[in-house]
Amino acid sequence: MEPVMHRVRQRVFHRLHRALILPKRNHSGCAEKADVPPSTHSRRIKPTLLVSRLYQPSNLRDVGQDSRLPGEMTCKSQRLMQQAGLIHPSNPGCYYYLPATVRSMEKLVRVIDQEMHGIGGQKLDMPSLCSADLWKTSERWDLMGKELFRLKDRHGADYCLGPTHEEAVTTLVAHQATLSYKQLPLLLYQITRKFRDEPKPKFGLLRGREFYMKDMYSFDVSEEAAYETYESVCRAYTRLFARLGLRCVQVQADTGNIGGKLSHEFQLPADIGEDRLLVCGNCSFSANVETLTSDRTDCPQCKTGTLVESKGIEVGHTFYLGKKYSHIFNATFSNAQNKQSIAEMGCFGLGVTRILAAAIEVMSTEEGIRWPGLIAPYQVCVLPPKKGSKVDEAAVLAEELVHTLGETLPGLRGEVVLDDRTQMTVGKRLKDASRLGYPYVIVVGQGALEETPRFEVICQQKGETMFLSKDGLLDLLGRVETV
Ligand SMILES: [Zn+2]
């Protein structure tokens, strides 16, 4: 025990030393990286992410079932997200996305970007304020009815807040006089806020009036090429959901007011889903109930399977548009014979905020959020012992562990938080950690003080608890995929 105590004392000294160089505040109140003073320490120590400093408004913590606004229904993901300080309602169908949600959203956007770039997508950003002229040209100004948020500028000109951008992107492409068949397929996409005046916004981020969507538009030389593009986007969607660990079904769908000939929805089966699906128990066939004419129970594809009804949350939608918009806006390209030809189009949506909420809806327990690991706001939470407890001295080891993880495992840089609220019991902090759903929670207690230090690791997604040496821990966390 003697050498251990010596080590602990040394660490206490280091901690005191570190206390002097904790993050400084600059004038705007933001934490700055601490400068290491020119002393015996050559190692640059990064500021630690402290739970006590994270903005997750705790007054929302015990709102329970009464977190709903008047006239607004609630569901598991909405309740858990509000309780954990991830979102806060502002006005019907609109939410503050609090910092942890923004971190998760940014990760989700990176995964989507990777998949879209993988099929040749190029990201752009189009105005949210859309001129009514474009929408009148496509006749959707009237067709969209009350769903469209409309407004007038100071000159009396009509505008809408874009719920989708077929008109805008097609006009953009039409303006390029020199588009060649060699540049096709052209896949343009954006991830932006969209607006839809929902009659009954509900279920938190699942059906809001302001939300993030990824919308991609494709331009091809022929119908055949457009179908190939369509298939490649569908495969990218399937890969995306697989990477997130979400079970998603691709179902035949109605083309709705977007128009076109072929359409699929990507649905996450869930009890609170608003779409009714029929899924074949025998083959891959599945369809939205709306698209099937009779109350059929036999599968049209394999003829032998029985269709079973399930509810789903729509998280993606693909449309083959043909020449519908390219014809109206004259989006042409010069073909191999150097003649102008009208482009074949497709459009492909993903509800970004909806994927986040739907994932929480289907993965979480009633008490705590469970994230797709890849997009959890933080991967690891380290819990030091309660202040004044008999293993108090392990607190130094917890702090040291946070630094070691950040330095040894580059993928976990900025992903490890220290729950420094040591006035609270470990049990109480564990409960909070379970509510927030960090994929890995490490309890630094008695075991860490032993000759061969051991750490208690709770893998929240699997509900498993393990006791690991430092090496074992580094090995486990070194395999965590981050984005
Ligand atoms: Zn079948």
Boltz pocket constraint, residues with backbone or C-beta under 6 A from the ligand:
constraints:
  - pocket:
      binder: B
      contacts: [[A, 280], [A, 281], [A, 282], [A, 283], [A, 284], [A, 285], [A, 299], [A, 300], [A, 301], [A, 302], [A, 303], [A, 304], [A, 305], [A, 306]]
      max_distance: 6.0
